[in-house]
Amino acid sequence: MTKKNAPTMKDVAREAGVALGTVSKVINGIPVSEEYRSRVLDAIRTLHYEVNTYARGLKTQKTNLIALIIPNTINPFFASFADYIEGALYQRGLKLLLCCADGIPEKEIAYLNLATQNKVDGIVALTYSDVGKYIAKDIPMVVFDRFFDNHIIPRVASDNFAGGCMAVEKLLELGCTHPVYIRFHSVFPGESDKRMDGYLHACKKHGLEPDYLNMEDCPEMLDYMRDFLERHKKADGSLTFDGVFAHTDYHGYHFLRLLRGQGYRVPEDVQIIGFDGIRQFGGEQEDLFVSSICQPVKQLAEKCVEILVAPDRSMVPSLTLLPVSYQYGGTTKREG
């Protein structure tokens, strides 16, 4: 049957031998007798009837469509997060509208406007732009990591402070005496800022002098890393530090390449721990790029969706933190 002659609800009712209203009830999940429900579903399968979700949404003000706003799907962490969000939504009979905003405020605003036009039923946002004033107050929303001063929106994040402490503790445990911290970050505040707080807290606890590269995100990241490395070289070419806690696995991986490119051995001369738990081919059993403080991505995604669809959002906490864990990824010495 061509799209032009696609079956209608009337065709389904005729095939099933029931009233049109019965078909409508079955499609919209309203209880009917099991006999009628089976007949309608059989007719739908026989005719290959497809529900027009857009038209249905106009009538019910529900589309069962959730928007996920992320920077991109190039970064494996964002891609993995999106995949788990889709799975959690599908289990609840919801569908995903994926919005890759590339950190461009105008694109994020356009996607946020979809919600105000009743095109989606809710939003999960992982955003690093200043779009707080464009967020509609009557649209269910959950934010990963970020917070907005002018909105009270439920947030989900990993325990970044504990992760920062954990990274320093692990480096010391594995024999490091001078761990440094390398950080490139968004200009907008978020929970990930607490990774540095954790680093500083651990240094104070162990009587260490903090030593770090702390910059806003910029195209010259590698140049700043090279300068940092040069400033920490002794006269004999050895380094003043023997451990690195990188703000993300991405930063850790690039610093790893820089070190090896200049002849330093990792993990023999310098040990590196990143943050995120990014895996080389995405799967949970794949190798890490660097040893890492791993975020529980699947659980984070599930918690975002769970909060978004909660029947009473007034009972949802403003911030939900999930624990992180250290995993060996080849850039630290093996334990034991």
Secondary structure, DSSP 8 states (H G I E B T S, - for coil): --GGG---HHHHHHHHTS-HHHHHHHHTT----HHHHHHHHHHHHHHT----HHHHHHHHS---EEEEEES-SSSHHHHHHHHHHHHHHHTTT-EEEEEE-TT-HHHHHHHHHHHHTTS-SEEEE---S--GGGS-TTS-EEEESB--TT----EEEE-HHHHHHHHHHHHHHTT-S-EEEEEEE-SS-BGGGHHHHHHHHHHHHTT----EEEEE--TTHHHHHHHHHHHTB-TTS-BS-SEEEESSHHHHHHHHHHHHHTT--TTTT-EEEEEE--BTTSSTTS-BSS-EEE--HHHHHHHHHHHHT-S-GGGS-SEEEE--EEE--SSS----
